[in-house]
Amino acid sequence: MTPRNLRVLILTMFLWLFGFGLYYELFPIYARGLGASAVQLGVLFSVRQLSMMAGSIIGGVLSDRYSRRTVMILSWVIGFPAPLLFLAAPSWGWLIPGILLHDLTFFGLPAFNAYVAERTEPGKIASTFAVLTASSSLGLVLSPALGGLIAERWSIRTTFVLAFLCYAASTALVFQSERERATVRARLPWRQALRLWNVGGLWPLFIMLGAMTAVPAALAPFIPPFLREVRGLGLAQIGALGSLISAGGLIFTLIMGRLADRWGHRPVLVLTLLLIATGNLIVALGPIVLLPLAFLIKSRSAADSLAAAVVGARVAPDAAGRGFGLLYTIAGLVGAGGTLLAGVAYRASPALPLLVGAGVVTALAIALAWHREAAVGQAAVE
C-alpha cells in the first residue's frame, strides 16, 4: 500500500462517513416522525441489514472475478444520491427505496477490504485496517453533533442535503485510488467465484465474527429513540453522544489494532466485546451522568476492524472478496433477525433490547475466548 493511495482511501472513507454521520443518529427519529412505529422501525432496519447482506453476496463474487477497484467505484457511484431519496420521502415507507439504494451498494465493501488486504504486509494488517476504520470514526466524531445542531436549528431534512454533498465529494475521490496491475490476479471462473461458502473449517469463526458485528448494529436503531423517549434528551444532545461514540471508536480502534498485531486478535476482540456490553448496560440502566462514558466505550468500530483483520489474515488473497462477502452476509442475516426482534422487544419494554443485546455480546466474548480459530495463522481459504 503506497502512502499516497492510503491517504486517498482514508479521505474517501472520511468524507462518506462524515456525510453518513450527519443524519444516521437522527434517522430513527426522522422515521418515527414520518409515522413509523417501533416494529415498523425494526422492519426498516431489517430491510437495511438484508440489503447489506445482498450487497455482500454480490460484492464477494464480483471482487474476486473483476477488478476490485472497479467494483469499489461502481458502488460509490450508485450510492451517493441516496440522501436525496430520504429528503423526498413523504412517509416512513418511502424511506425504503433510499435504504435499498444506499445499502445494496455495500457490495463495494468486500472489494474495498480485499483491495486493502492484498496490498498490505501480513504483520501490519490489523493496524492498517485500524487506520482506515479510524478514519471512518473520525468522520463520525464531529458530524453527529453537527447534524444534531443543524436539525435543531433548521430540520433533519437539511442534514440530508449536506450528506449528499459529502457523498458526491467522496465519490469523486474514489476515482483517484491507485489502479490495479493487470497481472495481479487471474479472472476466476463463475463456478469458483460463486462459492462463497468454501471456507473449510473456519465456519464457526465466521459465524462468531459475523454475529459480533451484527448484534451491536441491530441495537443501534433503537438507542436514539430510547434516549429521546425514555431519557428525555434533545436532538443536539443525542447528536453529541453520537459524536462521543465515534470518538471512542477512533481511540479504541487504533489502540486495539496495535495491540492485536502484538498480542493476537482473540484476547483483544474479547476485551472489545466486553466493553460494548458494559456500555449498553449503562445506557439501559445507569445514571444519565454516565452516558458519555457508556458511549465512549460501546463503539463497535474496533470489533468491525478486528473482524476484518482476522478475515484478511486467514483467507487466501484470491478468495479475499468471497471471504469478506461471507462475513458480511452472515452479519446481514443475524442483523436483520436481531433488528426485528429488537423492535418487538422495544415495544414491550424500551430497555429490553439493550439488556438482551449486552447478554448476547457477553456470551459471544466467552465463546470467542475458547475458540482457537480466532488466532491469526496462515491463509486458510483457497
C-alpha positions as CSV (number, residue, x, y, z in Angstrom):
1,M,0.0,0.0,0.0
2,T,1.7,3.2,-1.1
3,P,1.4,6.2,1.3
4,R,-0.5,8.3,-1.4
5,N,-3.0,5.5,-2.0
6,L,-3.6,5.1,1.7
7,R,-4.2,8.8,2.1
8,V,-6.8,8.8,-0.8
9,L,-8.6,5.8,0.8
10,I,-8.6,7.5,4.2
11,L,-10.1,10.7,2.8
12,T,-12.6,8.8,0.7
13,M,-13.9,7.0,3.8
14,F,-13.7,10.1,6.0
15,L,-16.0,12.1,3.7
16,W,-18.5,9.3,3.1
17,L,-18.8,8.6,6.9
18,F,-18.9,12.3,7.7
19,G,-21.9,12.7,5.5
20,F,-23.5,9.5,6.9
21,G,-22.9,10.7,10.5
22,L,-24.8,13.9,9.8
23,Y,-28.1,12.1,9.8
24,Y,-27.6,8.5,11.0
25,E,-28.2,9.1,14.7
26,L,-31.3,11.1,13.8
27,F,-32.6,8.7,11.2
28,P,-34.7,6.6,13.6
29,I,-36.2,9.8,15.0
30,Y,-36.9,11.0,11.4
31,A,-38.6,7.7,10.6
32,R,-40.7,8.0,13.8
33,G,-41.7,11.5,12.7
34,L,-42.9,10.1,9.4
35,G,-45.2,7.7,11.3
36,A,-43.1,4.6,11.9
37,S,-43.9,2.5,15.0
38,A,-41.3,0.6,17.0
39,V,-42.0,-2.6,15.0
40,Q,-42.0,-0.7,11.7
41,L,-38.7,0.9,12.6
42,G,-37.4,-2.6,13.1
43,V,-38.7,-3.5,9.6
44,L,-36.9,-0.5,8.1
45,F,-33.6,-1.5,9.6
46,S,-34.1,-5.2,8.8
47,V,-34.5,-4.1,5.2
48,R,-31.2,-2.3,5.6
49,Q,-29.5,-5.4,7.0
50,L,-30.9,-7.6,4.2
51,S,-29.8,-5.1,1.6
52,M,-26.3,-5.1,3.1
53,M,-26.4,-8.9,3.0
54,A,-27.4,-9.0,-0.6
55,G,-24.8,-6.4,-1.5
56,S,-22.2,-8.5,0.4
57,I,-23.0,-11.6,-1.7
58,I,-22.8,-9.6,-4.9
59,G,-19.6,-7.9,-3.9
60,G,-17.9,-11.1,-2.7
61,V,-18.5,-12.6,-6.1
62,L,-17.6,-9.6,-8.2
63,S,-14.5,-8.6,-6.4
64,D,-12.8,-12.0,-6.9
65,R,-13.7,-12.1,-10.6
66,Y,-13.3,-8.5,-11.7
67,S,-11.1,-5.5,-10.8
68,R,-11.7,-4.7,-7.1
69,R,-11.1,-1.0,-7.8
70,T,-13.8,-1.0,-10.5
71,V,-16.3,-2.7,-8.1
72,M,-15.5,-0.1,-5.4
73,I,-16.1,2.8,-7.8
74,L,-19.3,1.4,-9.1
75,S,-20.7,1.0,-5.5
76,W,-19.8,4.7,-4.7
77,V,-21.4,5.9,-7.9
78,I,-24.7,4.1,-7.3
79,G,-25.0,5.0,-3.6
80,F,-24.2,8.7,-3.5
81,P,-27.8,10.0,-4.4
82,A,-29.4,8.1,-1.5
83,P,-29.8,11.1,0.8
84,L,-31.9,12.9,-1.7
85,L,-34.4,10.0,-1.6
86,F,-34.6,10.3,2.2
87,L,-35.2,14.0,1.8
88,A,-38.1,13.5,-0.6
89,A,-39.8,10.7,1.5
90,P,-43.4,11.7,2.4
91,S,-43.9,8.8,4.8
92,W,-41.8,6.1,6.5
93,G,-42.4,3.5,3.8
94,W,-40.9,5.8,1.2
95,L,-37.6,5.6,3.1
96,I,-37.1,2.0,1.8
97,P,-36.0,3.0,-1.8
98,G,-33.3,5.2,-0.3
99,I,-32.2,2.4,2.1
100,L,-32.1,-0.1,-0.8
101,L,-30.1,2.3,-2.9
102,H,-27.6,3.1,-0.2
103,D,-27.2,-0.3,1.4
104,L,-27.2,-2.5,-1.7
105,T,-24.0,-0.6,-2.6
106,F,-22.5,-2.4,0.4
107,F,-21.2,-4.7,-2.3
108,G,-18.2,-2.3,-2.6
109,L,-17.0,-3.1,1.0
110,P,-15.8,-6.6,0.3
111,A,-13.9,-5.3,-2.7
112,F,-12.5,-2.4,-0.6
113,N,-11.3,-4.7,2.1
114,A,-9.9,-7.2,-0.3
115,Y,-8.2,-4.3,-2.2
116,V,-6.5,-3.2,1.0
117,A,-5.6,-6.7,2.2
118,E,-3.8,-7.7,-0.9
119,R,-1.6,-4.6,-0.7
120,T,-0.7,-4.8,3.0
121,E,2.1,-6.7,4.7
122,P,0.8,-9.5,6.9
123,G,2.4,-8.1,10.0
124,K,0.7,-4.7,9.6
125,I,-2.8,-5.9,8.5
126,A,-4.6,-5.2,11.8
127,S,-3.0,-1.7,12.2
128,T,-3.7,-0.8,8.6
129,F,-7.4,-1.8,8.9
130,A,-7.4,0.1,12.2
131,V,-6.2,3.3,10.5
132,L,-8.9,3.0,7.8
133,T,-11.6,2.3,10.3
134,A,-10.3,5.1,12.5
135,S,-10.6,7.5,9.5
136,S,-14.3,6.5,9.3
137,S,-14.7,7.1,13.1
138,L,-13.0,10.4,12.7
139,G,-15.6,11.4,10.1
140,L,-18.2,10.4,12.6
141,V,-16.7,12.3,15.6
142,L,-17.9,15.8,14.6
143,S,-20.7,15.0,12.2
144,P,-23.4,13.6,14.6
145,A,-23.1,16.6,16.9
146,L,-23.1,19.0,13.9
147,G,-26.1,17.1,12.4
148,G,-27.9,17.4,15.7
149,L,-27.3,21.2,15.9
150,I,-28.4,21.6,12.3
151,A,-31.5,19.6,12.9
152,E,-32.4,21.7,16.0
153,R,-31.7,25.0,14.1
154,W,-33.3,24.1,10.8
155,S,-34.5,20.5,10.3
156,I,-33.3,16.9,9.9
157,R,-34.0,17.3,6.2
158,T,-31.2,19.8,5.9
159,T,-28.7,17.2,7.1
160,F,-29.6,15.0,4.0
161,V,-28.6,17.9,1.7
162,L,-25.2,18.2,3.3
163,A,-24.8,14.4,3.4
164,F,-25.4,14.3,-0.4
165,L,-22.6,16.9,-0.9
166,C,-20.2,14.8,1.2
167,Y,-21.1,11.6,-0.7
168,A,-20.5,13.4,-4.0
169,A,-17.1,14.6,-2.9
170,S,-16.2,11.1,-1.6
171,T,-17.3,9.6,-5.0
172,A,-15.1,12.0,-6.9
173,L,-12.1,10.9,-4.7
174,V,-12.5,7.2,-5.1
175,F,-11.7,7.6,-8.8
176,Q,-8.2,8.8,-7.6
177,S,-7.4,5.4,-6.0
178,E,-4.4,3.5,-7.4
179,R,-5.2,1.4,-10.4
180,E,-4.6,-2.4,-10.2
181,R,-2.0,-4.0,-12.3
182,A,-3.4,-6.4,-14.9
183,T,-1.2,-9.2,-13.7
184,V,-2.2,-9.1,-10.0
185,R,-4.9,-11.8,-10.3
186,A,-6.3,-14.2,-12.9
187,R,-10.0,-13.9,-13.5
188,L,-11.8,-16.7,-11.7
189,P,-14.4,-18.8,-13.5
190,W,-18.0,-18.1,-12.4
191,R,-18.4,-21.5,-10.8
192,Q,-15.5,-20.8,-8.5
193,A,-16.3,-17.2,-7.9
194,L,-19.9,-18.1,-6.7
195,R,-18.6,-20.5,-4.0
196,L,-18.8,-18.0,-1.1
197,W,-19.3,-20.9,1.4
198,N,-16.0,-22.6,0.7
199,V,-14.2,-21.6,3.9
200,G,-13.1,-25.0,5.1
201,G,-13.1,-25.4,8.9
202,L,-13.5,-21.6,9.5
203,W,-17.3,-21.6,9.6
204,P,-17.5,-21.3,13.4
205,L,-15.1,-18.4,13.3
206,F,-17.0,-16.7,10.5
207,I,-20.3,-17.1,12.4
208,M,-18.9,-15.6,15.6
209,L,-17.3,-12.7,13.7
210,G,-20.5,-12.0,11.8
211,A,-22.6,-12.2,14.9
212,M,-20.3,-9.9,17.0
213,T,-20.5,-7.2,14.4
214,A,-24.3,-7.7,13.8
215,V,-25.7,-7.6,17.3
216,P,-24.5,-4.1,18.2
217,A,-25.7,-2.9,14.8
218,A,-29.1,-4.5,15.4
219,L,-29.4,-2.4,18.7
220,A,-28.3,0.9,17.1
221,P,-31.6,2.0,15.6
222,F,-33.3,1.8,19.0
223,I,-30.8,3.8,21.0
224,P,-31.7,7.3,19.7
225,P,-35.5,6.7,20.3
226,F,-34.6,5.3,23.7
227,L,-32.6,8.5,24.6
228,R,-35.4,10.7,23.2
229,E,-38.5,8.9,24.5
230,V,-37.2,7.4,27.8
231,R,-34.2,9.5,28.8
232,G,-35.8,12.8,27.5
233,L,-32.7,14.1,25.7
234,G,-32.9,16.6,22.9
235,L,-31.7,16.2,19.3
236,A,-28.4,18.2,19.9
237,Q,-27.7,16.0,23.0
238,I,-28.3,12.8,21.1
239,G,-26.0,14.1,18.3
240,A,-23.3,14.9,20.8
241,L,-23.5,11.4,22.2
242,G,-23.2,10.1,18.7
243,S,-20.0,12.1,18.3
244,L,-18.7,10.6,21.6
245,I,-19.3,7.0,20.4
246,S,-17.4,7.9,17.2
247,A,-14.6,9.4,19.3
248,G,-14.4,6.3,21.4
249,G,-14.4,4.2,18.2
250,L,-11.5,6.3,16.8
251,I,-9.4,5.9,20.0
252,F,-10.2,2.2,20.7
253,T,-9.9,1.1,17.1
254,L,-6.3,2.5,16.9
255,I,-5.3,1.1,20.2
256,M,-6.9,-2.3,19.7
257,G,-5.4,-2.6,16.2
258,R,-1.9,-2.1,17.5
259,L,-2.5,-4.5,20.4
260,A,-3.9,-7.1,18.1
261,D,-0.7,-7.1,15.9
262,R,1.3,-7.6,19.1
263,W,-0.8,-9.9,21.3
264,G,-3.1,-11.7,18.8
265,H,-6.6,-10.9,17.7
266,R,-8.5,-13.2,20.1
267,P,-7.8,-11.5,23.5
268,V,-8.2,-8.0,22.1
269,L,-11.6,-9.0,20.4
270,V,-12.8,-10.4,23.7
271,L,-11.9,-7.2,25.6
272,T,-13.6,-5.1,22.9
273,L,-16.9,-7.1,23.1
274,L,-16.9,-6.8,26.9
275,L,-16.6,-3.0,26.6
276,I,-19.5,-2.9,24.2
277,A,-21.7,-5.0,26.5
278,T,-20.8,-2.8,29.5
279,G,-21.7,0.4,27.6
280,N,-25.1,-0.9,26.6
281,L,-25.9,-1.9,30.2
282,I,-25.0,1.7,31.3
283,V,-27.2,3.2,28.6
284,A,-30.1,0.9,29.7
285,L,-29.8,1.1,33.5
286,G,-27.1,3.6,34.5
287,P,-27.5,7.2,35.6
288,I,-27.6,9.9,32.9
289,V,-24.3,11.3,34.1
290,L,-22.5,8.1,33.0
291,L,-24.0,8.2,29.4
292,P,-20.9,9.9,28.0
293,L,-18.7,7.2,29.4
294,A,-21.0,4.5,28.0
295,F,-20.9,6.0,24.5
296,L,-17.1,6.3,24.6
297,I,-16.6,2.5,25.3
298,K,-19.5,1.0,23.4
299,S,-18.4,1.7,19.8
300,R,-18.4,-1.3,17.6
301,S,-15.8,0.1,15.2
302,A,-12.9,-1.7,16.9
303,A,-14.8,-5.0,16.7
304,D,-15.6,-4.4,13.0
305,S,-11.9,-3.5,12.2
306,L,-10.6,-6.6,14.1
307,A,-13.1,-8.9,12.4
308,A,-12.0,-7.6,9.0
309,A,-8.3,-8.1,10.0
310,V,-8.9,-11.7,11.1
311,V,-10.6,-12.5,7.7
312,G,-7.9,-10.7,5.8
313,A,-5.2,-12.7,7.6
314,R,-7.0,-16.1,7.4
315,V,-8.3,-16.0,3.8
316,A,-6.1,-16.6,0.8
317,P,-5.6,-13.5,-1.4
318,D,-7.5,-14.9,-4.4
319,A,-10.5,-15.6,-2.2
320,A,-10.5,-12.4,-0.1
321,G,-13.5,-10.9,-1.8
322,R,-15.6,-14.0,-1.1
323,G,-14.3,-14.2,2.5
324,F,-15.4,-10.7,3.3
325,G,-18.6,-11.2,1.3
326,L,-19.4,-14.2,3.5
327,L,-18.6,-12.3,6.7
328,Y,-21.0,-9.5,5.8
329,T,-23.6,-12.0,4.6
330,I,-23.7,-13.7,8.0
331,A,-23.7,-10.3,9.7
332,G,-26.7,-9.2,7.5
333,L,-28.7,-12.3,8.3
334,V,-28.1,-12.1,12.0
335,G,-28.6,-8.3,12.0
336,A,-31.9,-8.5,10.1
337,G,-33.3,-11.0,12.5
338,G,-31.9,-9.2,15.5
339,T,-33.4,-5.9,14.4
340,L,-36.9,-7.3,14.0
341,L,-36.7,-9.0,17.4
342,A,-35.3,-5.7,18.9
343,G,-38.3,-3.8,17.5
344,V,-40.7,-6.3,19.2
345,A,-38.7,-6.1,22.4
346,Y,-38.7,-2.3,22.4
347,R,-42.5,-2.2,22.1
348,A,-42.7,-4.5,25.2
349,S,-40.0,-2.5,27.2
350,P,-37.6,0.1,25.7
351,A,-34.7,-1.1,27.8
352,L,-35.1,-4.8,26.9
353,P,-33.2,-4.8,23.6
354,L,-30.2,-3.2,25.2
355,L,-30.2,-5.7,28.1
356,V,-30.6,-8.8,25.9
357,G,-28.0,-7.4,23.5
358,A,-25.5,-6.9,26.3
359,G,-26.1,-10.5,27.3
360,V,-25.6,-11.9,23.8
361,V,-22.4,-9.9,23.2
362,T,-21.0,-11.2,26.6
363,A,-21.8,-14.8,25.5
364,L,-20.0,-14.2,22.2
365,A,-17.0,-12.9,24.1
366,I,-16.9,-16.0,26.2
367,A,-17.3,-18.3,23.2
368,L,-14.5,-16.5,21.3
369,A,-12.2,-16.8,24.3
370,W,-12.4,-20.6,23.9
371,H,-12.3,-20.7,20.1
372,R,-8.8,-21.5,18.8
373,E,-9.5,-20.4,15.2
374,A,-9.6,-16.7,16.3
375,A,-5.8,-16.7,16.3
376,V,-4.2,-15.4,13.1
377,G,-2.5,-18.1,11.1
378,Q,-1.7,-18.9,7.5
379,A,-4.3,-18.3,4.8
380,A,-7.0,-20.9,5.2
381,V,-9.4,-20.4,2.3
382,E,-8.2,-21.3,-1.2
